[in-house]
């Protein structure tokens, strides 16, 4: 149990962080509006994308889908197209499904209660807490990688962040630091401090506003935190494709919602030997996902007969497109790069 003195020390650090944030917090467009829809979209986008890299994508997405209704009325194809370049396309599909939930369950108004926000497709505890605290004053810490890193260093806390109890453990620490009624600012302050100063590698400890209070810094052990003992070994996965071409056109199909790259477009995975083809070349592409190392092998086949090409498309349920038409479709990054290399030489 924490003593009153310890609680006061924790709160002092939180107040100190807020003073720094009031002067040095990042000037981000979605912070000014405090629109829960825009905060939600930005939180989903920046989960896997650095803000500097993702801002243009955020503006493009919001310009096309400025509110929940516009997003819900769009096709999944268009949503995926406007997500192009951000990767992790399941995020785009989830927010599209969530927009339908908001229209159907909340009358098109973004929900205000934490549990309701958490019920949205693709929304976890971090995102729900971020939206709830920033937009609706909820006294909840938005615990993510920045929180684990900042708090574990400040207190030289060796709690293993790979365990299931880490979220609750660091949430409790954060609540002790969080001034009442300032959860939104506190959460954003930790995000900014973790992104700009208390970085995973090469942190700027000398200019950190909390360096005098940071136990890891005083012990010269900053790089030892946070502790993560359980490491997930990426699975090795091989994918085989055939790029079937006739003139300037080629065949594509849309993936289903199983496995990786849900509902994105891809090439066929095989071709019946009855079709008269010849193989032009073969390409091997290495690609890393969060928990998978992919080897993508693409064999390039030419079909000279237009009739056979169209028959193959009809029998296999494929679309016939040229490169310009394919640009309006969303492909996994390895296939997108393959097309660029083949047609933009």
C-alpha positions in Angstrom: 0.0 0.0 0.0 1.3 3.4 -0.9 1.8 6.0 1.9 0.4 9.5 1.6 3.9 10.8 1.0 4.4 8.3 -1.9 1.1 9.3 -3.4 2.0 13.0 -3.2 5.4 12.2 -4.9 3.6 10.4 -7.7 1.1 13.2 -8.2 4.0 15.8 -8.2 5.6 14.0 -11.1 2.3 14.0 -13.0 1.8 17.7 -12.4 5.4 18.4 -13.6 4.7 16.4 -16.7 1.6 18.4 -17.5 3.5 21.7 -17.1 6.0 20.5 -19.7 3.2 19.4 -22.0 1.4 22.7 -21.8 4.5 24.3 -23.4 6.0 21.5 -25.5 3.1 19.3 -26.5 2.9 18.6 -30.2 0.7 20.9 -32.3 -1.5 18.2 -33.9 -4.6 19.1 -35.9 -6.9 16.4 -34.4 -6.1 17.7 -30.8 -7.7 21.1 -31.4 -11.1 19.8 -32.5 -11.4 17.1 -29.8 -13.9 15.4 -32.1 -14.2 11.8 -30.8 -14.5 10.5 -34.4 -11.3 12.2 -35.5 -9.5 11.2 -32.3 -10.6 7.6 -32.8 -9.3 7.6 -36.4 -6.0 9.1 -35.5 -5.5 6.6 -32.6 -6.1 3.7 -35.0 -3.8 5.1 -37.7 -1.0 6.0 -35.3 -1.0 2.6 -33.5 1.4 1.2 -36.2 2.5 4.4 -37.9 4.7 7.3 -36.7 2.9 10.6 -36.6 5.3 12.3 -39.0 4.8 9.5 -41.6 1.0 9.2 -41.1 -0.3 12.8 -41.0 -0.8 13.0 -44.7 -2.6 9.7 -44.7 -4.8 10.9 -41.8 -5.7 14.1 -43.7 -6.5 12.2 -46.8 -8.7 9.8 -44.9 -10.6 12.5 -43.0 -11.1 14.6 -46.1 -12.8 11.7 -47.8 -14.6 10.4 -44.7 -15.2 13.4 -42.5 -17.8 11.7 -40.2 -19.2 8.4 -39.2 -22.0 8.4 -41.7 -19.8 9.1 -44.7 -17.5 6.3 -43.6 -20.4 3.8 -43.1 -21.9 4.6 -46.5 -18.6 3.9 -48.3 -17.7 0.6 -49.8 -15.0 -1.5 -48.1 -13.0 -1.2 -51.4 -13.0 2.6 -51.1 -12.0 2.5 -47.5 -9.1 0.2 -48.2 -8.0 2.4 -51.1 -7.8 5.5 -48.8 -5.9 3.4 -46.3 -3.3 2.5 -48.9 0.2 3.2 -47.7 -0.6 2.6 -44.0 -0.4 -1.2 -44.0 -2.2 -3.4 -41.4 -5.3 -3.2 -43.5 -7.4 -5.1 -41.0 -7.5 -1.8 -39.1 -9.3 -0.2 -42.0 -11.8 -3.0 -42.2 -12.4 -2.8 -38.4 -13.1 0.9 -38.4 -15.5 0.4 -41.4 -17.4 -2.3 -39.4 -17.3 0.0 -36.3 -18.9 2.8 -38.3 -21.8 0.5 -39.0 -22.0 -0.3 -35.3 -22.2 3.4 -34.4 -24.9 4.0 -37.0 -27.0 1.0 -35.9 -26.4 0.9 -32.2 -25.8 4.6 -31.3 -27.9 6.5 -33.8 -24.8 7.7 -35.8 -23.4 9.5 -32.7 -20.0 8.4 -31.4 -20.6 6.8 -28.0 -19.5 8.6 -24.9 -19.2 5.7 -22.4 -16.0 3.8 -22.0 -17.7 0.3 -22.3 -19.6 1.4 -25.4 -16.4 2.7 -27.1 -14.7 -0.5 -26.1 -17.5 -2.5 -27.8 -16.6 -1.1 -31.2 -14.8 -3.4 -33.7 -11.0 -3.2 -33.4 -11.1 -0.9 -30.4 -9.0 -2.1 -27.4 -8.5 -0.8 -23.9 -5.8 1.7 -25.0 -7.9 3.3 -27.8 -11.1 3.3 -25.7 -9.3 5.0 -22.8 -7.6 7.6 -25.1 -10.9 8.6 -26.7 -12.8 8.6 -23.4 -10.3 10.6 -21.5 -9.5 13.2 -24.3 -13.0 13.8 -25.4 -15.3 12.9 -22.5 -13.1 13.5 -19.4 -12.8 9.9 -18.3 -10.2 9.4 -15.6 -8.5 6.5 -17.3 -4.9 6.0 -18.4 -4.3 5.1 -22.0 -1.6 2.5 -21.4 0.5 1.7 -24.5 4.1 1.1 -25.3 4.9 4.7 -24.4 3.4 4.3 -20.9 5.3 1.0 -20.3 8.6 2.7 -21.3 8.1 6.0 -19.5 6.7 4.7 -16.2 9.1 1.7 -16.0 12.1 4.1 -16.4 10.8 6.7 -14.0 10.4 4.1 -11.2 13.0 1.6 -12.4 10.1 -0.8 -12.4 11.1 -4.3 -13.6 7.5 -5.6 -14.0 7.6 -7.8 -17.2 5.5 -5.9 -19.8 5.0 -9.1 -21.8 2.8 -10.6 -19.1 -1.0 -10.3 -19.0 -0.8 -8.3 -15.7 1.3 -5.5 -17.1 -1.6 -3.4 -18.3 -3.2 -3.4 -14.8 0.1 -2.8 -13.0 1.1 0.2 -15.1 -2.5 1.5 -15.1 -2.4 1.6 -11.3 0.9 3.6 -11.4 -0.5 6.0 -13.9 -3.6 6.7 -11.9 -1.5 7.7 -8.9 0.3 10.2 -11.1 -2.7 11.6 -12.9 -4.2 14.8 -11.6 -8.0 14.7 -11.2 -9.8 15.9 -14.3 -6.6 16.0 -16.4 -6.6 12.4 -17.8 -6.8 13.5 -21.4 -3.9 15.9 -21.1 -1.9 13.4 -19.0 -2.3 10.6 -21.6 -1.3 12.9 -24.4 1.7 14.1 -22.4 3.0 10.6 -21.8 2.5 9.9 -25.5 4.5 13.0 -26.5 7.2 12.4 -23.9 7.6 8.7 -25.0 7.6 9.6 -28.7 9.8 12.6 -28.6 12.2 12.2 -25.7 11.9 8.9 -23.8 12.4 7.0 -27.0 13.1 3.2 -27.1 16.6 3.9 -28.4 18.8 6.9 -27.9 16.5 8.7 -25.5 17.1 12.4 -24.9 17.5 12.0 -21.1 19.4 15.2 -20.7 16.5 17.4 -21.8 13.7 15.2 -20.2 11.6 17.3 -17.8 11.4 14.3 -15.5 15.1 13.3 -15.4 15.5 14.5 -11.8 12.7 12.1 -10.9 13.7 9.2 -13.1 15.2 6.4 -11.0 16.5 4.6 -14.1 18.3 7.8 -15.3 19.9 8.3 -11.8 21.1 4.7 -11.8 22.3 5.0 -15.4 20.1 2.0 -16.3 17.6 3.7 -18.7 18.3 1.1 -21.5 17.4 -1.7 -19.2 13.8 -0.7 -19.1 11.1 -1.7 -19.8 11.6 -5.4 -19.0 10.3 -7.8 -21.6 11.3 -11.4 -20.9 8.9 -13.2 -23.3 9.9 -12.8 -26.9 7.7 -14.1 -29.7 9.6 -15.8 -32.5 8.1 -14.9 -35.9 6.6 -17.7 -37.8 8.0 -18.5 -41.3 5.4 -18.5 -44.0 5.7 -19.0 -47.8 3.1 -17.7 -50.3 3.1 -18.8 -53.9 1.5 -16.7 -56.6 1.2 -16.8 -60.4 1.1 -13.5 -62.3 -0.9 -14.3 -65.4 -0.6 -11.8 -68.2 -2.0 -11.3 -71.7 -0.7 -8.1 -73.4 -1.1 -5.2 -70.9 -3.7 -7.0 -68.8 -3.4 -9.5 -65.9 -5.6 -11.4 -63.5 -6.4 -10.5 -59.9 -8.9 -11.7 -57.3 -10.0 -10.4 -53.9 -9.0 -12.3 -50.7 -11.6 -13.4 -48.3 -11.6 -12.4 -44.6 -9.5 -15.3 -43.4 -5.8 -15.2 -42.6 -3.6 -12.2 -43.5 -4.4 -9.4 -45.9 -8.2 -9.6 -45.5 -10.2 -8.4 -48.5 -7.1 -7.0 -50.3 -6.5 -8.0 -53.9 -3.9 -10.6 -55.0 -2.8 -12.7 -57.9 -4.0 -16.2 -58.6 -2.2 -18.9 -56.6 -2.2 -21.5 -59.4 -3.0 -22.0 -63.1 -4.5 -25.1 -64.7 -2.0 -26.9 -67.1 -4.6 -27.1 -69.8 -4.0 -23.4 -70.6 -1.2 -22.7 -73.1 1.2 -20.6 -71.2 4.9 -20.1 -71.0 6.8 -18.9 -67.9 8.7 -15.7 -68.3 10.5 -15.4 -64.9 10.2 -15.9 -61.2 10.5 -13.4 -58.3 11.1 -14.0 -54.7 10.2 -11.3 -52.2 11.0 -11.2 -48.4 8.5 -9.3 -46.3 8.2 -8.9 -42.5 4.9 -8.7 -40.6 4.6 -8.3 -36.9 4.8 -12.0 -36.1 5.5 -13.5 -39.5 8.4 -13.6 -41.9 7.0 -14.0 -45.3 8.7 -15.4 -48.4 6.5 -14.4 -51.4 7.3 -16.3 -54.7 5.6 -15.0 -57.9 5.9 -16.9 -61.1 5.2 -14.9 -64.2 3.2 -16.6 -67.0 2.2 -15.3 -70.4 -1.0 -16.4 -72.2 -1.0 -15.5 -75.9 -4.6 -16.4 -76.6 -7.1 -13.8 -75.6 -9.9 -16.3 -75.6 -8.0 -18.6 -73.2 -7.1 -15.7 -71.0 -10.8 -14.7 -70.7 -11.8 -18.3 -70.2 -9.3 -18.7 -67.4 -10.6 -15.5 -65.8 -14.3 -16.6 -66.0 -13.6 -20.1 -64.7 -11.4 -18.9 -61.8 -13.5 -15.9 -60.8 -10.7 -13.5 -61.6 -10.8 -9.8 -62.6 -9.0 -8.7 -65.8 -7.2 -5.4 -65.2 -4.4 -3.3 -66.6 -1.9 -1.5 -64.4 -3.9 1.8 -64.4 -7.0 -0.1 -63.2 -5.1 -2.0 -60.6 -4.0 1.4 -59.0 -7.6 1.8 -57.8 -7.3 -1.5 -55.9 -5.6 -2.2 -52.6 -2.9 -4.9 -52.7 -0.6 -6.3 -50.0 2.7 -4.3 -50.0 4.8 -7.1 -51.6 2.4 -7.4 -54.6 2.0 -3.6 -54.9 5.8 -3.3 -55.1 5.9 -6.1 -57.6 3.5 -4.3 -59.9 5.4 -1.0 -59.6 8.7 -2.7 -60.5 7.1 -4.5 -63.5 5.2 -1.6 -65.0 7.0 1.5 -64.0 10.5 0.6 -65.3 
